[in-house]
């Protein structure tokens, strides 16, 4: 149309041959503001990644464009770069999440003291942040780790992680991936106290404590 293609599939066919029809329905990504087609299944009937993050219900193009690039037989056209942020930085599959060498700031709600103690316990247990995250996902699904009930949205994340993984895995936006990292790693540390960490009384205010980030 006069405004040009709305998304990559308006001008380039997907690996399964799909191309947006004139006036085809699109979603707008709430992470990067790019458009992507409203599709739920590939041409062969196989399930496509969800169009919205199951953690926060925001529309996210990353899973779709990641599927597109990972199934393409030929190198993606340059315009694929429009989704690079969501595909590689703005979203992730729970089963394949890669965390930085240091725990994300969101872990322990930006509390640097508790985060340092947890990093020490994690290292003593022989884990990197990525290995610990994936270990916790497996343990929750196996019924060996229970998400701590004191955490915000604990029931939501327990159901999300504990559900049998569907086709293509479970995707989440980066914000929810980091929140899930906090939920899982907090629960792991609560269930596996580090002998090297001195015992301390619980804070009266718990998660509502306003001095924990000072």
N, C-alpha and C positions, 0 to 999 in steps of 0.2 A: 504494500500500500504506500501512500504518499509519505508516511513517516518511516518507512523502511521496516526490515524484519524486527519482530519483537524479541525473538530469542534465536539461539543457534539453530534449532531445528526448523525454524522458518526458512532458513537459507541453505542448511546442510542436512541431508538425511541422516538419521540415526543408523547405527550398525544393523538394525533389524529392518531397515528400509523406511521407517516412519519419517514423515515430514509433515509439519503443521499444515492443515488445510487452511484456505482463506477464512479469516474470522475465527480460527480455532481458539478454544478456551486456554487461558494461561493463568498461572499463579505468579505472584510477585514475591521473591525471596525477602524475608524480613531481616536477613542478616546483611546481604550485600545489595539489595534493591533490584537485582536483575530478574528478568522474566524467564519462566521455564514452562513447558507444556503440561497441561493437566492429563497425565497418563497414569493408569494403575497397573497395566500389564503390557508386556512386550508382544511383538507380532506372533510369537509362538505360544502365547498364553501364559508364559512364566511371569511370576510376580515381580514388580519393580519395587525399589526402595520406597518407603513412605514419603509423601510430599511434605509432611510436617514432622517436626521433632516430637517424639513421644514424651519427652521430659517436660516441655513447656508449651507444646502445640503451636509454636511459631512455624510458618512456612519457611522451608530451607531448601535451596536448590542443590546444595553440595552432594547429597546422596545420589540424586539423579544424574548430575554431570559426572560424578565419579564413576557411576555405572557405565555411562556412555563412553568415557575414556578408557575404562578397563576392558570393555568388550570390543572396542574398535580394532579391526584388522589392520588398518593403516594409521599412520600418525594423524593426530587430530589437527584440524585447520587452525591457523593462528587465532581465530576468533574464539577458540576454546578457552583462551586465556581470560576471557571475561568471567569465568567461573572459578578461576584458580584459587581465589581466597576461600570460597566455601568448600571447594573440592578437597583442598589440601590443608587448610588452616582453620576454616570456620566450622567444620563438622568432623565427625569421626565415628567409626563403627566400634561399638563397645568391645567386640572381640579382638580388635586390632588397634586400639588406642595407643598412641605413643606420647608419653609425657616427657617433659624436659628433665634434665639431670637432677634438678632440684624440684621439690614438691611445689605445685602451683600455689600461688598466694591464697587462693580461696580455701585451700585445705586448712582446717582448724580456724576458719573464719578470720583470716589475716592475722592470727595470733603467732608472731614470730618465735616466741619462747616455746610454745607447745609444738610448733612445726619443727624446730631444731631437735627437740627431744624425740619426736617421731622419726625424723630422718636418721638419728642415731640408732633407734630401735630397728628401723628398717634395714640399715646397713648391717647391724649385728645379726639379723635374721637372714642375711644373704640376698636381699632384694634390691633392685633398682626401683624407682617410682613406677615405671611401666610394668615391670614384672609383678610388683605388688598389686597394682590395679587389676591386672588380668588374673592373678591368683585369687583375688577377692571375688571377682565375677564368677570364676569356676566354683569357689567354695560356697557362695550364696546359692548357686544353681544346684549344687550337690547336697544342700541342706546342712553344711558344716559351719556356716557363718550366718549369724542373724544380724540384720541391720538394727542398730541401736534405736530403741523406741523413743529416746529423748530428742532425736534429730528432726528438724523441720522436714515435712513431706516424707518421713521415713516409710510409711505404708505405700506411698506412690512409687518410690524408688525400689522398694522390696518387690512389688508386683512387676515393675518394669524389668528388673534384672533377673528375677526368679522365673519369669515366663520362659517357656521353651523358645530358643532362638528361631525366628522365622527365616524364610528364604532371604539370603543375602546378609543375614545378621541384623542386629539392632543398631540403628544410627541415632546420633544425638548431635545437637549443635554444640559448639565449643563451650558455651556457657554452662550447659547442662552436663557436659562431660566433666568439666572441672568441679561442678557441684556434686556430681556422682563420685568423683575421686575423693572429695571431702567425706561424703557419707560412708563410703566403703572403707577408707583408711582409718577414719575415726572408729568405726565398728571393729575393724581388725585390731587396732591398738587396745581398745577396751576389752576385747576378748583374749588378748595375748600381752599381758603386762610385761614390760621389759625389766628383768631383775636388776639391771644397772641403773634404773631410774628410781630415785628415792620416793617413797610413798608420801603423798601430800593429802591434806583434807580436801574434800570437794568444795568448790565455790558455792556459796549460798545462792547466788543468782544464776548459776549455770550458763546457758546460752544467751541469757539476757544481760550478762555482765558487760558493762560499758568500759571497763578498764583493761580488758584482755588485749586490746590492740595498741595500747600505749607503749 
